[in-house]
Amino acid sequence: MNFTTLDLIIFVGYCILILMMGYLVSREKKGHIKDSNDYFLASKALPWWAVGASLIASNISAEQFIGMSGSGFALGLAISTYEWMAAATLIIVAIFFLPVYLKEGISTMPQFLLKRYDSRVRTVMAVFWLLVYVFVNLTSVLYLGALSLETILGVPLTYGIAGLALFAMLYSIYGGLKAVAWTDVVQVFFLVLGGLATTYLALSIVGSGDVFAGFTSLLKEAPSHFNMIINKGEMMIPDGDGGQRDAYLDLPGISVLIGGMWVINLNYWGFNQYITQRALAAKSLNEAQKGMVFAGFLKLVMPLIVVIPGIAAFVIVNQGVDTSFISSMTDPETGIIKSDRAYPTLLQLLPSGLKGLAFAALTAAIVSSLASMANSTSTIFTLDIYKTFFDQNASENKQVRVGRLTAIIAFIIAAIVAPALSELDQAFQYIQEYTGFVSPGVFAIFIFGFFWKKTTSNAALTAAALTIPLSTAFKFLTPDLPFIDRMGVVFLILAALIIVISLLDGKGKDHPKGIEITKDLFVTSTKFKIGAILISGIIAALYIVFW
């Protein structure tokens, strides 16, 4: 990408703005020393719009911009299921889970497990989360971000990984969640505006300057890419090695609506530290719930920003006219067109000014997610591992220092591992599949912990211990079983084990730490109800149109 002076001014201006804002919001009032509540929960002072913006900025990263655009190139609009079902999931979490979290006064997900079960369950799951955040989430975002820098600017992959990690550390490690959350408000502005600019360009290219004609061309030239439900054998996609495989393995038909996709979404939005941490940092339950509705509306429009450009890239490649575009989509080492190169290739075609804006949007998505993941990693390690096993009486100041050091170490490990992901064709699917090794166990432990008082600690510990072995066994013994279905099957097995073990272990009695659920706990405001109804209606209409 050839940056003009205007592009450079816009991009550098964005970087300076984020660094300055991160520093300014991190400063404490004279005489006040930053404590763990400030560092890990932003002083519990976030308004609804900051909660919603931070949720989206933490969630939307290179995983979506690069990875989901790549899946849009390969699979089409069906990959939007992750986004649209997420909007519905946010409503469910806001109604049923947030009130319990805030009532219990927890700071981390492992703390909830300690209150509901015991220290064994808390520790096992804390270790699982730390491993997933560092080796799957942080690693994949660093890789995808660096891939975009390599494709767009020719920056070597290892330098890109190091640069992104350093930028995220510079503005987030000192200030903690407060710096992350408040800068996310600015990041979302760049993310949405720059993302829409890329979509506009992609449709203009396909439509010869007419955006609406471009969208019509997509529908005409790639009709299979607008099917929300993919049947077995209906679509073959690249496997990353020059061959093809069935798209059904990634999005198995109706299962995406009634099966394992719910395990993915409820686990991610309801029991995932770097997501729930934003809601836990809200001023009140009402502010947290309104923030989740706001995030739900933003999720509805995300496919327009991250999926449609991928479909447009598919059409451009299929037309075979633009040889330079096809060349940019091709991996120089293997000579294979790689799906994840779709978005970076489109960025190279933007006009002066919009290039800098779009690149700032992509960078915003990457570093905001990196900062969020690192902050949540440090939160869990400090509060659930360090304080428990190393220094139970650690001072507030020491906890903050440990949190900062943990974040730095997490970045270093992820940066070392990230280059290993270069063999993948769709990194987005890698993230979903390997996070899904833990998801069924997490979902089972939490859902039964919330809504079945008889669930015992031994039953929860069994589910935690078996989720990875069972998922691994199914992956290798049933290779033709889509990973979404595999998650659903593993969850059902774990659910059955939890029920049997709890009944035998507790002799049919309620667990002493069972949660008392009352109707008054789930009271929501009128504004929240209106927003929830609108989101639900829009999702239903979208599936009816693109079924």
N, C-alpha and C positions, 0 to 999 in steps of 0.2 A: 504494500500500500504506500503510495506516495503522499505523504502528509504535506499540505500547504502550510504557510505561516498561520492562516486562520485556524486550520485544524489543530495545529500545535498549541496555539493560544487557548483554544477551548479545552483541550485535553489537560494541559498544564494547569490552567485555571481551576479545572475540576479537582485535580490532585491537591493543589494548594488549599482549596476550599475545604476538602475533607480533612486534611491534616490539621488545619487551623481550628475547624469546628470540633474535631476530636479533642484537641488540646483545651479549648475554651470550656467545653461542657465537662471536662474531667476535673477542672479546678474546683477545690472545695472552698467554702467560706472561711474567712480568717478565723483561726482558732479551732477549726474542725478538722480532725484527722480522718482520712478515708477509712471506713471500716468494711467488714465483709458484706453488710447489707447494701452499702453504697456500691461496692465493686461488683458483687454478684447479682444484685437485684435492683440496681439503678435507684436506690433509696425508696423503692416502691412508690414512685411519683409519676409514672407515665400516663398521659391522657390517652383516650381511645384512638385518636388518629396516629399517635406515635406507636401504639401497640400494633395497630393494623399495618402500618408502613414497615415496621421492623419485622413483623411476621413474614411479609412478602419479600423484603430484601434479604432476609435470612434464608428463605426457601428458594428464591429465584437466583440461580448462580450460573456458572458455566455449564452445570449439569442440565439446565433448561435451555439457555441460549445456544450452546453448542450441541449438547447431548440430545435435547428434545427436538431441535431442528434437524439433527441427523436422523432421529427416529421418524420425524415428519417426512424426510426424504425417502426413507425406506418403507415406512408403514402407512404414512398419511395421517389424516385427521383422527384416526382411532386412538392415537397416542394421547389425544386431548382428554381421554377418560381420566387420566391421572389428575388433570387440572379441574375438570368439572365435578368429579366426584369429591375432590378435595374441598370444594366450596360447600358441598352438602355436609361433609364431615366436620368442617369448622362449626357449623350450626349445632351438630350433635354434641361436640366437645364443649361448646359454650353453655349448652343447657344442662348436660348431665355430669360432666367431669370437673369443670372449673369451680363450681360452687363447693364441691367436696375438697378440692385442693386448697382453696382459700380458707375454708372453714378449719382445716387441719393446720394451717399456717406453715406449710412446707416450703423449702427453698429448692429442693431437688427431687427428682423422681425416686432415687434410692431411699430418700428420707420417708417418702410415702410408704414404700415397701417395709421399712423398719417399723413404722407405726402400725401397719396393717398385719404384718407377719412377724419377722424377727431379723436379727443381724445377719444371719446366714444368707437369706434371700436378698437382703439389701446389698451385701458384699458381692455375691455372684453376679447380680445384674449390673452393679456398678462397673465391674471389670469387663463384662460383655459390652456395655455402652462405650467405655473408653476405647476398647479395641476397634469397634465399628466406627466411631468418630474419627480415630486417627488413621486406620488402615483402609477404610472404605470411603468415608465422606471427605475428610480433608485431602486425602491422597487423590481422589478422583477430580475434585474441584481444581486442585493445583495442576493436575495433568491437562484437563480440558482448557483451563485458562492459558496455560503455556502453549498448548496446541494452537490456540487462536493467535497468540503472538507470533508463533513460528509461521503460520499460514499467511498472516496479514503483513507482518513487518520483517519476516525472515530472521527473527530472534531465535537462536538455538534453544531447543527445548529446556535444557538444564538451566540456562540463564533466565529463561522466562519463569520457571518454577521458583528460582531463588528470588527474583525481583518481586513477584506477586506475594510471596511469603513475607518478604521484608516490608513491603508497603502495608499489608494488613497488620503486621506487628507494630509498625510505627504509630498508628493512630488508635489501636485498640488495647494494647497490653497495659499501658499506663492507666487509662481511664476505666477499663472494665466494661460492664454491660451499659453503663450510662453513656460512654463514648460510642459504643456500637449502636445502641438504640436511637440516639438522637441524630447521629450521622446517617442512619438508615432512612430517615425522613427525606434527606437530600438525595440519597442514593436512589430511592424509588422514583423521584422526579426524573433523574437522568435515565434510569432504567426504562421507564415507560416511554418517555419522549424519544430517546434514541432508538428503542426497539420499534416503535411505530414508523420512524424514518426508514428503517431497513425494510419493513414490510411494504411501505409505500413504494420504495425503489424496486423491490422484487416483483410486485404486481405491475409496475410501470414497464419493466423490461419485457415481461410476458405479454402485456397488452399494448406494446409499441407506444408507450406514453400515456395510455388510458388505464387508470387503476381498475375501474369497474370492468372494462373489457378484459383486463388481465385476470381478474377473479373468474369471469365467465370462461376464459380459456382454460383455467385450471380445472374447472368442473368438466369441461369438454374433453380435454386431452389426458386427464388423469382421473377418470371417474372412480376407479377402484380405490383411489387415495381419499375418497370422501365417504367411505363406509365406516361407521362407528363400530359395527360388530363384524369381526372377521371370522369366517367359518374355516374349518380344517381343509387345507389344500387349496384355498381360494386365492392366496397371494404368496408368492415366493420372493424372498428378500436376500440381499447379500449377507454372507456369513463371515466376511472379513478376510477370508483366505482365497477369494476368487471364485468360490462356489456359491450355492444358494441353499436356503433352508425355509421351512414353512413359517410364515408370520404368525400362525396360530400358536406357536410355542411361546411367543411374547405376549399376545393378547388373545386368549382362548375363548372366543365367542361370547356367549351370554355370561360366562363366569366372571367377566370383568364387572358385571353389574350386581350379581348375586353371590359371588364366591370370594376367592382369596383377595380380590382388590380391596375389600373392606378391611381385611387384616392389615394390608399395607397402609391404608389411609388412617385408620383409627390408631394404629401403632405410631405412625409418624406425627399426626397432628394432636393426638391425645396423650401420648406417653413418652414423647421425645423431648429430652431436656432443652435442646437449643431452640425448640419451638415454644414449649409451655413456659419457659423462663420469661418470655416477653409478657405473657398474660399474668404470671405471678408477680411481675414488677409493676402492674397497673395500680392506679390510685384506689380503685375499688372494683368489686365484682361487676357492677354496671358498666364501668369504663372498659373492663376487660372484655365483656360480652359484646359491646358495641364495636370494639376494635376487631373482634373476630368476624363480625358481619362485614365490616369495611374490607377486611382481608378477603372475605368470600367473594365480594363483588369484583375485586381486583383479579382473583383467580379466574373468574368467568371470561375476562378479556385476554388472559395470558396466551391462549392458543393463537390469537391473532398476531401476537408479537413473536412467538417462538416456534409455532408449528407451520403456519402459512408460508413463511420464507423457505422452509425446508421443502414443502410441496412445490413451490415455484422453482427452486433449484432442480428438483427432479424433472420438471417439464423442460427447463432450459437444456439440461443434459440430454434428455430424450430427443429433443429437436435436432441435436447434433450440429447446429449451425455455429455456435460460439465456441470455437476450439480453445481459446484462451481460458474460458470458464471451465471447460472440461479438464484442461491441463491443471488448473489450480485445484480441482476436485480430486486429482489423482495423486496417490501416495508416491513420492519420488523413488522410494526404495523398492516397493513391490509392484508398481505400475497398475495398482488396483484403485478404482474409484472408491473413496472412503466417505461414507454417509456423514460422519462428523465434521467433514470439511465444508459442508454446505453453507453454514452461517458465516464463517470467516471469509469464504470466497465472495459472498454477496457484499460484505463490508468493503471489499476492495473496489467495488463499482460505485460507491456513493460519491456524490459531488463534494467539492470543497466546502468545509463548514460542517456539513452533515457527517462527514467521515469522523471528524474529531468528536462530535456529539455521540455518534453511535459507538465509537470505540470507548468513550467515557462511560456509556451505558453498560457495555460489556464488562469493563473493568469494575464498575460499581457493583454489578451483580456478583462478580467473582470475589472481590475483597470483602464485601459485606457478609457473604456466606462464610468465607474463611474466618473472619473475625468472630462471627457468631459461634461457629463450631469450636474454635479454639477456646473461647470464653466459657462455653458449656463444659468442655473437657476439663478445664481448670477448676470449674465449679464443683463438678462431681469428684474429681481427685482430691481437692482440698477438703471439702466438707464431709465426704463419705469414706475416703481412704486415709488421707493424711491425719485428720483429726481423730479417726477411730483407732488406727494402728500405730501411729508414730508420735503424736503429741496431742493428747486429749485436752490439754490446757493451753493450747496455742493462743496467743494474744490476737486481737483483731488485726493489728499491724502485720504480724507474722503470717496470718492466713492470706492477706493480700499479697505479700511477697511470694509465698508458695504458689498462689494462683498465677502470678505473672511468670514465674519460672516454669511452671507446668505448661503454660501456653507456648512458651519459647521452645521447650523440648518437643511438644507435639508437632509444631511446625517443622522442626529439623527432621524428625522421623518421617513425617509425611513427604517432605521434599526428597528424601533419599529413596523412598519407595515409589513415588509417582511415575518416574520414567518407565517402570515395568508395565504400565497400562497401554503402552503404545501399540500393542498387538491387537487391540480391540477395534471393532467396526462401529458399534453403538455403545459408548461408555454409559449412557443413561440406563440401558438394560442391565449392564454389569452392576451398577449401583443398586438397582431394584432387586436383582436376584440375590446378591450376596448380603445385603441388609436383611433380606427375607429369610436367611438362615436363623436369625434371632427373632424376627418379628412374630412368628406364631407363639413362641413361648412368652414373650412380653405381653402380647395381646391376651393370652389365656390367663396369665397371672393377674393382670390388672382388672380384666372384665369380671372374673370371678371374685376378686378381692373387693370390688365395688359392690356387686349386686348379689352375692351369695354368702351369707354370714357363716355358713358351715365350712367354708374353704379353710384348710389348715396350712400351717407353715411348711410341713413336710410335703404336702401336695404341691404347693407352689415351688418348693425347691426341686422336686422331681421334674416339673415342667421346665424349669430353668436349666437343669442339667441335661435334659433330653432334647431340647429344641435343635441344637446344632447337630448332634449325632443322627437324629431322625431325618432332618433336612438333607444331610449329606448322603445318608443311605438311600433316600428316595431319588436324589439326583443321579446317583450312579446305577441304581437298580432299575429305575424307570426313566431312562433318558428321553423318552418320547412324551413324558408328562410335562405340560407347560408349568413353568415355575410358579405362576399365580395359582394354578390348581394344586400344586405341591404344597404351597403354604396353607391353603384351605384344608387339605387332607391332614397335614401335620397338626394344625390347630385342633381339628376334631379329635384326633388321637389323644392329644394332650388334655383336651377338655374332658374326655372320658376318663383318663387317668386321674385327673384332679377330683372328679366326682367320686370315683371309687375309693381313692386313698383318703379323701376327706371323710367319707362316711365310715370307713373302717377305723381311721385314726381318731376321729372325734366322737365316734359312737353315736352319730346322728345329732349331736348337740351343736349349738352355735359356738363359733370360735370367740374367745374372750375379746379379741381385737376386731371383731366384725364391725363394719361401719353401719351406723344407724341412718337409714335413708328416710327422710320425711318429705312430704309434698312441699312444704314451705321453703325447702332448700332450693327448689328449682323455679322460683319466681323470676320472671323476666319482664323487662320494660316493654311498653307498647311499641316504641321505636324498633327494638330488637325483633319483636314479633313480625312487624311489617317487613323489615329487611329479610328475615328468614323466609317469609312467604314468597317474596319477590324472587329471591335466589332459587328457591325450590321450583317455582313456576318457569323460570328461564331455563333451568337445567332440563326439566321435562320437555319443554318446547324444542331445545337443541337436539335431544335424542330422537324426538319424533321426526324432525326435519332430516337428520342425517343417518337414520337407522339403516 
